[in-house]
Amino acid sequence: MKLKELPDEEMFTRGHTACAGCGGAIAVRNLMKILGKDTVVVNPACCLLIFGATYPNIAWKVPFHHVAFENTAACATGMARALRAKGDKDTLVMGIAGDGGTADIGLQALSGAAERNEDILYVMYDNEAYMNTGIQRSGSTPFGAWTTTTPVGKVRSGKANFKKDMPQIMMAHNVPYVATASVGHIQDFINKFEKAKKIKGFRYIQVFTPCPTGWRHDTAKTIEMCKMAVDTGMWTLYECENGKVTINRKPKMTPVSEYLKAQGRFRHMTEEDIKTLQDWVNKKWEADQKYAQIKS
């Protein structure tokens, strides 16, 4: 399916209350056009819940279930098993949560569902912090980033740890499908969600979704941020199908400083900090190439 072939019918409607330039809203609107009306959505506390389903309004045009922060994958599992018990083999159950509800608070339930190969699609929209509750650091926050819990001062200057590699963690569960995607590379995004829709068993897609509010970048540059992340190697587009890893886009390896200087959350970083992050990106890319095919 090409972008121009996406259905006109909206499963996640305009009129939601997301911030201008929200990468999460862009992702959900498009992925729901791909997945279609025969989908059940399970969603915990996160930005998406607030801007998409705050009582008495709701932007979803499919069955939507709000669940506790830590149990998205468990509740999606129960929903899928109940549907299968009723003889419904076609309805897709999607659990979707932010990085806080996935990489941190929801990791135990997620790991259990993956290990059991539950027939669900799990989507992590990755805005790299707990944005809904005030921009606190998560396991997915990158090295050096300012958040309210990794402040910049004389004692400490941004996050001291590197980003948790959730796709690799999910690949270690030997599930049928794991992929990374980005709202800045929409055809790759469409291809991966179309593929995941057809697969049975556990599927995991992590979507790169910039947050202008938390990242301190221009609201008009969300797509540009996505493309810069891929070009610098900060975000690798790849997929793993039954153990076979393919890198979908080779990064240009533009200096990571070009990406950092476009965001206020990195403005404080010293040359030494930038070199530390650049070295990490270089090593990550070297490791990525060792176990993957690269599409031309």
C-alpha positions in Angstrom: 0.0 0.0 0.0 1.2 3.5 -0.9 0.6 6.6 1.1 -2.0 7.9 -1.4 -3.8 4.5 -1.1 -4.5 4.9 2.6 -8.3 4.9 3.3 -10.0 8.2 3.7 -12.0 7.0 6.7 -10.5 8.1 10.0 -10.3 5.5 12.8 -8.6 8.1 15.0 -10.2 11.4 14.2 -9.2 15.0 13.9 -10.2 17.2 16.9 -8.1 15.4 19.5 -6.2 17.6 21.9 -2.6 16.7 21.2 0.0 19.4 21.2 1.0 21.0 17.9 3.5 18.8 16.1 2.8 15.7 18.3 4.6 12.7 16.7 2.3 10.3 18.6 -0.8 11.8 17.1 0.7 11.5 13.6 1.6 7.9 14.2 -1.8 6.8 15.6 -3.8 8.5 12.9 -1.9 6.7 10.2 -1.5 3.3 11.8 -5.2 3.1 12.4 -5.9 3.7 8.8 -3.7 0.7 8.1 -5.1 -1.6 10.8 -8.8 -0.6 10.1 -12.1 -0.9 11.9 -11.7 -4.5 13.0 -9.3 -3.5 15.7 -9.5 -3.3 19.5 -7.3 -0.9 21.3 -5.8 -1.3 24.8 -4.1 1.8 26.2 -2.8 2.8 29.6 -2.0 6.2 31.2 0.0 8.3 28.7 -0.2 11.3 26.5 -2.3 9.3 24.0 -4.9 8.6 26.6 -5.2 12.3 27.5 -5.4 13.7 24.1 -7.4 10.9 22.5 -9.8 9.7 25.2 -10.5 12.3 27.9 -14.1 12.0 29.1 -16.6 12.9 27.7 -14.8 13.1 24.4 -13.0 10.3 22.5 -11.2 10.3 19.1 -11.2 6.5 18.6 -13.7 5.0 16.2 -12.9 1.5 17.3 -13.4 -0.3 20.7 -11.1 1.4 23.2 -10.1 0.1 26.6 -8.2 2.3 29.2 -6.2 0.1 31.5 -3.7 0.5 34.3 -0.2 1.8 33.6 1.6 -1.5 34.1 -0.6 -4.1 32.4 -1.3 -3.1 28.8 0.2 -6.3 27.4 -1.7 -8.4 30.0 -5.0 -6.8 29.3 -4.4 -7.1 25.5 -3.7 -10.8 26.1 -6.9 -11.3 27.9 -8.9 -9.5 25.2 -7.3 -11.5 22.4 -7.9 -14.8 24.2 -11.5 -13.9 24.9 -12.1 -13.1 21.2 -10.5 -16.4 20.1 -12.6 -18.3 22.6 -15.7 -16.8 21.0 -14.4 -18.0 17.6 -13.2 -14.6 16.4 -9.9 -15.2 14.7 -9.8 -12.0 12.7 -10.1 -9.0 15.1 -6.7 -7.5 15.8 -5.9 -6.6 19.4 -3.4 -3.8 19.7 -1.8 -2.6 22.9 -0.3 0.8 22.5 1.7 2.7 25.2 4.4 5.3 25.5 8.0 4.5 26.5 7.3 4.9 30.2 4.4 2.4 30.1 6.5 0.0 27.9 10.2 0.2 28.7 9.8 0.8 32.4 6.4 0.3 34.2 4.9 -2.2 31.7 8.0 -4.2 30.9 7.1 -7.3 33.1 3.7 -7.8 31.5 5.1 -7.1 28.1 7.9 -9.7 28.5 5.4 -12.3 29.7 3.1 -11.8 26.7 6.1 -12.0 24.3 7.5 -15.1 26.0 4.1 -16.8 25.6 3.8 -15.6 22.0 0.4 -14.1 22.6 -1.5 -13.1 19.4 -1.4 -9.3 19.8 0.3 -6.3 18.3 2.1 -4.2 20.8 3.1 -0.6 19.7 5.4 1.6 21.7 5.3 5.2 20.6 8.6 6.5 21.7 8.8 10.2 22.7 11.7 9.4 25.0 10.3 10.6 28.4 7.2 10.7 30.6 5.7 13.6 28.7 2.2 13.3 30.1 3.2 13.9 33.7 5.7 16.7 33.2 8.7 15.5 31.1 10.5 13.0 33.5 13.2 10.7 32.3 12.4 7.2 31.2 14.5 4.2 30.3 14.2 5.4 26.7 15.5 8.9 27.3 18.8 9.4 25.4 22.1 10.2 27.0 22.6 13.9 27.9 19.0 14.9 27.6 17.4 17.4 30.0 14.3 16.3 31.7 12.8 17.5 35.0 14.3 14.5 36.8 17.7 14.8 34.9 18.2 18.6 35.4 21.1 20.6 34.3 23.2 22.2 37.0 26.6 22.1 38.8 26.3 18.6 40.1 24.7 16.9 37.1 24.0 17.8 33.4 21.2 15.8 31.9 20.7 12.1 31.8 23.9 10.1 32.6 22.7 6.8 31.1 22.2 5.6 27.5 18.8 4.8 25.9 17.4 1.3 26.7 17.3 -0.8 23.6 13.8 -2.2 23.7 13.7 -3.7 20.2 16.7 -5.8 21.1 15.1 -6.9 24.3 12.0 -8.0 22.4 14.0 -9.8 19.8 15.6 -11.8 22.6 12.1 -13.3 23.2 12.2 -15.0 19.8 8.9 -13.6 18.7 7.6 -13.6 15.0 8.1 -9.9 14.4 9.9 -6.9 15.8 10.3 -3.6 14.0 11.3 0.0 14.4 9.5 2.7 12.5 9.3 6.5 12.3 6.6 9.0 11.3 9.3 10.7 9.2 9.6 7.7 6.9 6.0 7.0 6.1 6.3 4.3 3.4 8.5 2.2 5.6 5.9 2.8 8.4 3.1 1.6 6.2 5.0 -1.4 5.0 5.7 -2.6 8.6 2.2 -2.1 9.9 0.7 -3.8 6.9 3.1 -6.8 7.5 2.4 -6.9 11.3 -1.4 -6.9 10.6 -1.1 -10.2 8.7 1.2 -12.0 11.1 -0.2 -14.3 13.9 1.5 -14.4 17.3 3.3 -11.6 19.1 4.4 -8.5 17.2 6.2 -5.5 18.5 6.7 -2.2 16.7 8.5 0.8 18.2 7.7 4.1 16.5 9.9 7.2 16.8 7.5 10.0 17.7 9.1 13.4 18.6 7.5 15.6 21.3 8.1 19.3 20.6 7.0 20.2 24.1 9.5 17.9 25.8 12.3 18.1 23.2 12.1 21.8 22.9 12.1 21.9 19.1 10.0 23.9 16.6 6.5 22.4 16.3 6.8 22.5 12.5 10.0 20.3 12.5 8.7 17.0 13.8 9.2 15.2 10.6 12.6 16.8 10.2 13.6 15.6 13.6 12.7 12.0 12.6 14.8 12.2 9.4 17.7 13.7 11.3 17.6 10.9 13.9 17.8 8.3 11.2 20.5 10.1 9.2 22.7 10.5 12.3 22.3 6.9 13.4 20.4 7.9 16.6 17.5 5.8 15.4 17.9 2.8 13.1 15.0 1.6 10.9 15.1 -2.2 10.9 12.8 -5.3 11.3 13.3 -8.8 12.5 11.1 -11.5 10.9 11.5 -14.9 12.6 15.0 -14.1 13.6 16.1 -12.6 10.3 17.2 -8.9 10.7 17.0 -6.4 7.9 18.1 -2.8 8.1 15.6 -0.8 6.0 17.6 2.4 5.6 21.3 2.9 5.9 22.1 6.1 7.9 24.2 8.8 6.3 26.1 9.1 9.6 25.7 12.8 9.7 27.4 14.1 12.8 25.1 13.7 15.8 25.7 17.3 16.7 23.4 18.4 13.9 20.5 16.5 15.5 21.3 17.7 19.0 21.6 21.4 18.3 18.0 21.5 16.9 16.6 20.6 20.3 16.6 22.6 23.5 16.8 19.4 25.7 20.4 19.0 24.5 21.5 22.7 24.4 23.6 22.4 27.5 25.8 19.5 26.3 29.6 20.0 26.2 31.9 18.9 23.4 32.9 16.0 25.6 29.3 15.0 26.1 28.6 15.2 22.3 31.7 13.0 21.6 30.5 10.5 24.2 27.2 10.2 22.4 28.8 10.1 19.0 31.0 7.3 20.1 28.0 5.4 21.3 26.1 5.9 18.0 29.2 4.7 16.1 29.4 1.5 18.1 25.7 0.9 17.9 25.8 1.1 14.1 28.9 -1.2 13.9 26.9 -3.7 16.0 23.8 -3.4 13.9 25.7 -4.2 10.7 27.1 -7.5 12.2 23.8 -9.3 12.5 21.7 -7.7 9.8 21.2 -7.4 6.0 21.0 -3.9 4.7 18.5 -3.0 2.0 19.9 -0.9 -0.8 
